[in-house]
């Protein structure tokens, strides 16, 4: 069985490259050259006592130096931990504290920090228990200058830990998902097979490298296979979402991915363009990492039509850090496919009863494809573990070659994760003709009057209200009179008429969902709690609401 290092070495022998388009600069680097430089950096790490089994935590924005250091970590037989950067302007103290906790929880051997970020870390990088610190650019430059002659390849096994991937913490405190070499290789093989990937493919990514989709799904796939990769940074996309489409057109991108909100921004950018782009090369435009809104996919397809976008190229899929990245995947060019079901039956009986598209009381959910090779999935009753039939809602469970052995140094959480070898995802889902459909998260479910109400349904309705920042709405349940659950909506506002907006939100939810809203809280733009990868943090928002800690408008 191969390791990630075996595949990186093989990929260095093919003609592929990585093109860095960070901060407006463009650098094309053959994988063979990056590998040679990484071997030099690996030799530098080994000379400093960093070898097989070391846990290397890295805090840095996307750059050539970061990617080189990441590969060098695997070449010395180390375990990589890429630490998240703050995606929003917030409390520096909170960021430093979170970084310090992750560094400690990962049993970090050495902390590698971008030269410009080092001054901000303060005591997170010092103190009696802190690991030694290396400055990223200095260490990489020293390694490249010295060269790879002193590098000695260690013995690396398939079960050795390649990545410690901290979960994004959307529902709880982040946990370190253990991802050995064999799991990455198995997941890559399954994704390559289902996507019918060849060396002619060109991957395009701006996703953060501390997130599984950006790290395992795109960067590592390019690095370990040797296909061309165009790599940008999240801030480049967020600063101008239209650049994403420009990169695809300029480099002939065939595969890319992003969360639902990013496709909203990309569609808006395409509609606003005066000129046209050539997006006809794209065949895999994956929408994942957060609940997928069918309207978002359709809006992007419509906006891309005059740019040559093929409608079938954009589709949703399912993945999570606990299976490396890829869980289910449709056939390439299958496009958006949905299942319209009776909302009342779904909420009251947990049954996905099909109805005609556009029918009153219908709810449209996206089909996420079939499970990847080497894995199997099932749907069980969350209360007793009994198997659910097709179109019956329950918890999604997965087992197979891509499933993590558990959470690092957390036996309690690992024990809770598994049910006789099946990994419990915490997602409420059902199967239809072998395809996965996800309804929501078990922990986020709002139970009102016997109805199982999914918060994203409320959030989608509220996001369409004039004055609300779409994609920046959280709904949750709180105990009311006689301990019955009631609905609270927290939304980022872009209007001065707070009373009018609160009334409009209550009316919209009442009309569309048929529920009264106990409280509508309007908060300042950019203050809604989200994870480092941009997911809504409903549990934290509820906690802050109850503690009266939200930043009100």
C-alpha positions in Angstrom: 0.0 0.0 0.0 1.4 3.4 -1.0 1.9 6.5 1.2 1.4 10.1 0.4 5.1 10.5 0.1 5.3 7.7 -2.5 2.8 9.5 -4.6 4.4 12.9 -4.2 7.7 11.4 -5.4 6.0 9.8 -8.4 4.1 13.0 -9.3 7.4 14.9 -9.3 8.3 12.8 -12.4 5.4 14.0 -14.5 5.0 17.3 -16.3 2.4 19.0 -14.1 2.9 22.3 -12.2 1.4 24.6 -9.6 0.7 28.2 -10.6 0.6 30.6 -7.7 -1.7 33.5 -8.4 -1.5 35.1 -4.9 -1.8 38.9 -4.5 -1.8 39.5 -8.2 1.5 37.9 -8.9 1.8 34.8 -11.0 4.5 32.0 -10.5 4.4 28.8 -12.4 6.4 26.1 -10.6 6.7 22.5 -11.9 5.9 19.9 -9.3 9.4 18.5 -9.9 11.0 21.8 -8.9 8.8 22.3 -5.9 9.6 18.7 -4.8 13.4 19.4 -5.1 13.0 22.5 -3.0 10.9 20.7 -0.5 13.6 18.0 -0.2 16.0 20.8 0.7 13.7 22.2 3.3 13.2 18.6 4.7 16.9 18.3 5.0 16.9 21.6 7.0 14.2 20.3 9.3 16.0 17.0 9.8 19.2 19.0 10.7 17.1 20.8 13.4 15.9 17.6 14.9 12.5 17.5 13.2 11.9 14.0 11.9 9.6 11.0 11.6 6.6 11.3 14.0 7.0 15.1 14.5 3.9 17.2 14.7 4.5 20.3 12.6 1.9 23.1 13.1 2.0 25.8 10.5 0.4 29.3 10.7 0.6 31.1 7.4 -1.4 32.5 4.5 -1.4 30.7 1.2 2.0 31.1 -0.5 4.7 29.2 -2.3 6.7 29.0 0.9 3.7 27.5 2.8 3.1 24.8 0.1 6.9 23.9 0.1 6.9 23.6 3.9 3.8 21.4 3.9 5.4 19.0 1.5 8.7 19.0 3.5 6.7 18.0 6.6 5.5 14.9 4.9 9.0 14.2 3.4 10.5 14.0 6.9 7.7 11.6 8.0 5.9 14.3 10.0 2.3 15.0 10.7 0.9 18.3 9.3 -1.3 20.6 11.2 -2.3 23.8 9.2 -3.7 26.3 11.7 -6.7 28.5 10.7 -6.3 32.2 10.0 -9.0 34.6 11.1 -11.4 35.1 8.1 -13.1 38.1 9.8 -11.8 41.0 11.7 -12.4 40.1 15.3 -10.7 39.8 18.6 -6.9 39.3 18.3 -6.9 37.9 21.8 -9.5 35.3 20.8 -7.5 34.3 17.7 -4.3 34.0 19.8 -6.0 31.9 22.4 -7.5 29.6 19.8 -4.2 29.2 18.1 -2.5 28.4 21.5 -5.1 25.8 22.3 -4.7 24.0 18.9 -0.9 24.1 19.2 -1.2 22.4 22.6 -4.0 19.9 21.6 -1.9 18.8 18.6 1.1 18.0 20.8 3.1 20.3 18.4 6.7 19.4 18.1 7.6 22.6 16.2 5.5 25.7 15.3 6.2 27.2 11.9 4.9 30.8 11.6 4.8 33.2 8.7 7.4 35.9 9.2 4.8 38.7 9.2 2.5 36.9 11.6 5.0 36.0 14.3 4.8 39.4 16.1 1.0 38.9 16.6 1.2 35.6 18.4 2.7 36.8 21.6 2.7 34.2 24.4 1.1 31.6 22.1 4.6 31.1 20.7 6.5 31.5 24.0 6.4 30.2 27.6 7.7 27.1 29.2 5.2 24.7 27.4 5.4 26.3 24.0 7.2 24.4 21.2 10.2 25.9 19.4 9.3 28.3 16.6 10.6 28.5 13.1 10.0 31.4 10.8 8.5 30.1 7.6 10.2 32.2 4.9 13.6 32.1 6.6 13.5 28.3 7.0 12.3 27.6 3.5 15.0 30.0 2.0 17.7 28.3 4.1 16.6 24.9 3.0 16.5 25.8 -0.7 19.9 27.5 -0.5 21.4 24.4 1.2 19.9 21.9 -1.2 18.6 18.4 -0.8 21.9 16.5 -0.7 21.6 15.9 3.1 18.0 14.7 3.0 17.4 11.2 4.1 14.1 9.6 3.4 12.7 8.0 6.5 10.6 4.8 6.7 7.0 5.9 6.4 4.0 3.5 6.6 0.5 3.7 5.3 -0.9 3.9 8.9 1.4 6.8 9.9 -0.4 10.0 10.6 -0.2 12.4 7.6 -2.6 15.1 8.7 -4.3 16.2 11.9 -7.3 18.1 10.6 -9.1 20.2 13.1 -12.8 20.2 12.5 -14.3 23.7 11.8 -16.2 23.8 15.1 -19.6 24.6 13.6 -21.4 22.6 16.3 -18.8 22.1 19.0 -15.2 22.7 20.0 -12.8 21.7 17.2 -11.4 18.2 17.4 -8.3 16.8 15.7 -9.4 14.4 13.0 -6.6 11.8 12.4 -5.9 11.2 8.7 -3.3 8.5 8.0 -1.5 8.2 4.6 -3.7 5.2 3.6 -6.9 7.2 4.0 -5.8 10.1 1.9 -4.6 7.7 -0.9 -7.9 5.7 -0.7 -10.0 8.8 -0.9 -8.0 10.3 -3.7 -8.3 7.0 -5.7 -12.1 7.0 -5.2 -12.5 10.7 -6.2 -10.2 10.3 -9.3 -12.2 7.2 -10.4 -15.7 8.8 -9.9 -14.6 12.2 -11.4 -12.8 10.4 -14.3 -9.8 12.6 -13.7 -6.9 12.6 -16.1 -3.5 14.4 -16.4 -5.2 16.8 -18.8 -7.3 18.2 -15.9 -6.5 21.6 -14.4 -7.6 22.3 -10.8 -8.4 25.8 -9.7 -8.6 26.7 -6.0 -8.7 29.7 -3.7 -9.9 27.7 -0.7 -8.0 28.0 2.6 -5.4 25.3 3.1 -6.4 24.7 6.7 -9.7 23.3 5.5 -10.1 19.8 4.2 -11.6 20.8 0.9 -8.7 23.1 0.1 -6.0 20.9 1.6 -7.0 17.3 0.7 -9.5 17.9 -2.0 -7.5 20.2 -4.3 -3.9 21.1 -3.2 -3.0 17.5 -2.2 -4.8 16.0 -5.1 -2.8 18.1 -7.5 0.5 17.5 -5.7 0.1 13.7 -5.3 -1.2 13.1 -8.8 0.9 15.7 -10.6 -1.9 17.5 -12.5 -1.8 21.2 -13.0 -3.1 23.3 -10.2 -3.9 27.0 -10.1 -3.6 28.2 -6.5 -4.9 31.5 -5.1 -5.6 32.7 -1.6 -9.0 33.2 0.1 -8.4 37.0 0.4 -7.8 37.2 -3.4 -11.3 35.7 -4.0 -13.1 37.6 -1.3 -11.5 40.9 -2.5 -12.8 40.3 -6.0 -15.0 37.1 -6.4 -14.9 37.6 -10.2 -11.2 36.6 -10.2 -12.2 33.0 -9.6 -14.0 32.8 -12.9 -11.1 34.7 -14.6 -8.6 32.1 -13.4 -10.8 29.3 -14.8 -11.0 31.0 -18.1 -7.4 32.0 -18.3 -5.9 28.7 -17.4 -8.6 26.4 -18.8 -9.7 25.2 -15.4 -11.6 21.9 -15.5 -12.3 21.4 -11.8 -12.9 23.7 -8.9 -14.9 23.8 -5.7 -16.4 26.2 -3.2 -19.0 26.5 -0.5 -22.5 27.7 -1.4 -21.9 31.4 -0.5 -19.0 31.6 -2.9 -21.1 30.6 -5.9 -23.5 33.4 -4.9 -20.7 35.9 -5.1 -19.4 34.4 -8.3 -22.8 34.6 -10.0 -23.1 38.2 -9.0 -19.7 39.0 -10.5 -20.5 37.2 -13.8 -23.8 39.2 -14.1 -21.9 42.4 -13.6 -19.3 41.8 -16.3 -19.4 43.8 -19.5 -17.2 41.4 -21.4 -17.4 37.6 -21.7 -15.2 34.8 -20.4 -14.7 31.4 -21.7 -15.9 29.0 -19.0 -16.5 26.1 -21.4 -13.5 24.1 -20.0 -15.1 23.6 -16.6 -16.6 20.1 -16.0 -16.5 19.8 -12.2 -17.8 22.8 -10.3 -18.4 21.3 -6.8 -20.7 23.1 -4.4 -20.2 21.7 -0.9 -19.0 22.4 2.7 -22.3 23.9 3.7 -26.0 23.4 2.9 -26.5 23.7 -0.8 -29.4 26.0 -2.0 -30.7 24.8 -5.4 -31.6 28.4 -6.3 -27.9 29.4 -5.8 -26.8 26.7 -8.3 -29.4 27.7 -10.8 -28.5 31.4 -10.5 -24.9 30.6 -11.2 -25.7 28.5 -14.2 -27.9 31.3 -15.6 -25.2 33.9 -15.0 -22.6 31.6 -16.6 -24.6 30.8 -19.7 -23.3 33.7 -21.9 -19.8 32.8 -20.8 -20.0 29.3 -22.3 -20.6 27.5 -19.0 -22.0 24.0 -19.5 -25.0 23.6 -17.2 -24.1 20.1 -16.1 -20.7 21.1 -14.8 -22.0 22.6 -11.5 -23.3 20.1 -8.9 -23.4 19.5 -5.1 -21.6 16.7 -3.3 -21.0 15.6 0.2 -17.8 15.3 2.2 -16.3 15.9 5.7 -13.0 15.8 7.4 -13.7 12.5 9.0 -13.6 10.8 5.6 -10.5 12.9 4.4 -12.8 14.9 2.2 -14.9 13.0 -0.4 -18.0 11.1 0.8 -20.5 11.0 -2.1 -20.1 12.3 -5.6 -22.5 12.2 -8.7 -21.4 11.3 -12.2 -19.4 14.1 -13.9 -21.6 16.6 -15.8 -24.7 15.3 -14.1 -25.5 18.8 -13.0 -28.0 19.9 -10.3 -30.6 17.2 -9.5 -33.1 17.7 -6.7 -35.8 15.8 -4.9 -39.0 17.7 -4.1 -40.8 16.3 -1.1 -43.8 17.1 1.1 -42.5 19.4 3.9 -45.2 18.4 6.3 -44.5 14.7 6.0 -40.8 15.4 6.3 -41.2 17.5 9.5 -43.9 15.4 11.2 -43.2 11.9 10.2 -39.6 11.9 9.0 -40.6 10.6 5.5 -39.5 12.1 2.2 -42.8 11.8 0.2 -42.2 13.0 -3.3 -44.5 15.7 -4.7 -44.6 17.6 -8.0 -42.1 20.5 -8.5 -43.8 23.7 -7.5 -46.5 22.1 -5.4 -47.7 23.9 -2.3 -45.9 22.7 0.8 -43.1 21.2 -1.2 -39.5 21.4 -0.1 -36.7 21.0 -2.6 -33.6 19.2 -1.5 -30.4 18.4 -3.5 -29.2 15.0 -4.5 -25.6 14.5 -3.5 -24.6 11.4 -5.6 -23.6 7.9 -4.6 -21.0 6.9 -2.0 -17.5 6.7 -3.3 -15.7 3.4 -3.9 -14.4 1.7 -0.8 -17.1 3.1 1.4 -20.7 2.3 2.2 -23.4 4.3 3.9 -26.6 3.6 5.7 -29.4 5.6 7.4 -30.4 4.7 11.0 -32.9 5.8 13.6 -30.9 8.2 15.9 -32.9 6.9 18.9 -32.3 3.2 18.6 -29.9 2.6 15.7 -32.4 0.6 13.7 -32.1 0.8 9.9 -34.3 3.2 8.0 -35.9 2.3 4.7 -35.5 4.4 1.5 -37.0 7.8 1.9 -37.1 7.5 5.7 -35.0 10.2 7.5 -32.4 9.2 10.0 -28.7 9.7 10.9 -26.2 9.2 8.1 -23.5 6.7 9.0 -20.4 5.8 6.9 -17.7 3.1 7.0 -14.9 2.0 4.7 -11.4 2.8 3.5 -11.6 6.6 3.8 -12.9 6.8 7.4 -10.8 8.2 10.1 -9.7 6.0 13.0 -10.9 8.8 15.3 -10.0 12.0 17.1 -6.5 12.7 18.4 -6.1 12.2 22.1 -9.8 12.2 22.6 -11.1 8.7 23.3 -14.4 9.9 24.6 -15.3 11.8 21.4 -13.9 8.9 19.3 -16.2 6.4 21.1 -19.2 8.7 20.5 -18.3 8.9 16.8 -18.6 5.2 16.1 -21.4 2.7 16.2 -20.0 -0.8 15.8 -17.6 0.4 13.2 -20.0 2.9 11.5 -19.0 6.6 11.7 -22.0 8.7 12.8 -22.0 12.0 10.9 -24.6 13.8 12.9 -26.5 14.6 9.7 -30.1 13.9 9.1 -30.5 12.3 5.7 -32.3 9.8 3.5 -31.6 7.7 0.5 -33.4 7.7 -2.9 -32.3 5.3 -5.6 -29.0 4.9 -3.8 -28.3 8.6 -3.8 -27.8 10.7 -0.6 -30.0 13.6 0.4 -29.2 15.6 3.5 -31.9 17.5 5.4 -29.9 19.1 8.2 -27.9 18.6 11.4 -29.4 16.6 14.3 -28.1 19.1 16.9 -29.6 22.1 15.0 -33.1 20.7 14.6 -35.9 22.9 16.1 -38.8 20.9 17.4 -42.0 23.0 17.5 -45.4 21.5 18.1 -44.3 18.1 17.0 -42.7 19.5 13.8 -39.0 18.9 13.1 -38.1 22.3 11.6 -34.7 22.6 9.9 -33.1 26.0 10.7 -31.7 26.4 7.1 -35.3 26.6 5.8 -36.0 29.6 8.1 -32.6 31.1 7.3 -33.2 30.9 3.6 -36.5 32.7 3.9 -35.1 35.4 6.1 -32.1 35.9 3.8 -34.5 37.0 1.0 -36.1 39.7 3.2 -35.0 43.2 2.0 -32.5 44.7 4.5 -31.1 41.3 5.6 -27.6 40.3 4.6 -28.2 37.0 2.7 -26.2 34.1 4.0 -25.8 35.8 7.4 -28.8 34.5 9.2 -29.0 32.0 12.1 -32.2 30.4 13.4 -32.4 28.2 16.6 -34.9 27.1 19.2 -35.1 28.2 22.8 -37.3 27.0 25.6 -40.4 29.0 26.1 -43.5 28.7 28.3 -44.1 25.3 29.7 -40.6 24.4 28.3 -41.9 24.3 24.7 -39.4 25.3 22.1 -39.8 28.6 20.2 -37.9 30.1 17.3 -35.3 32.9 17.5 -33.8 34.5 14.4 -30.5 36.4 14.5 -29.7 38.3 11.3 -27.1 40.8 10.1 -28.8 44.0 9.1 -28.1 46.5 6.3 -31.0 48.9 7.1 -31.7 51.7 9.5 -35.4 50.7 9.9 -34.9 48.0 12.6 -38.6 47.8 13.7 -39.7 47.5 10.1 -37.2 44.8 9.4 -38.1 42.8 12.5 -41.7 42.9 11.5 -40.9 41.8 7.9 -38.8 38.9 9.1 -41.6 37.7 11.4 -44.1 38.0 8.6 -41.9 36.1 6.1 -41.3 33.2 8.4 -45.0 33.0 9.3 -46.0 33.0 5.7 -43.4 30.6 4.4 -42.8 28.2 7.3 -46.1 28.6 9.3 -44.3 29.4 12.5 -44.4 32.3 14.9 -41.0 33.9 15.7 -40.4 34.6 19.3 -37.5 37.0 18.8 -35.7 38.7 15.9 -32.3 40.0 16.8 -30.5 42.3 14.4 -26.7 42.4 14.7 -24.0 44.4 13.1 -22.5 43.2 9.7 -19.6 40.8 10.2 -20.4 39.9 13.8 -22.5 36.7 13.3 -20.4 33.8 14.7 -18.9 31.7 12.0 -16.2 29.0 11.9 -12.8 29.7 10.3 -14.2 28.2 7.1 -17.2 30.4 7.0 -19.9 28.0 8.4 -22.6 29.4 10.6 -22.1 28.6 14.3 -25.7 28.1 15.5 -24.8 26.7 18.9 -22.4 29.6 19.7 -24.9 32.1 18.5 -27.6 30.6 20.8 -25.1 30.7 23.6 -24.3 34.4 23.0 -28.0 35.2 22.7 -28.9 33.6 26.0 -25.9 35.4 27.6 -26.9 38.7 25.9 -23.5 39.0 24.3 -24.5 39.6 20.7 -23.4 42.9 19.1 -26.8 44.5 18.4 -27.4 47.1 15.8 
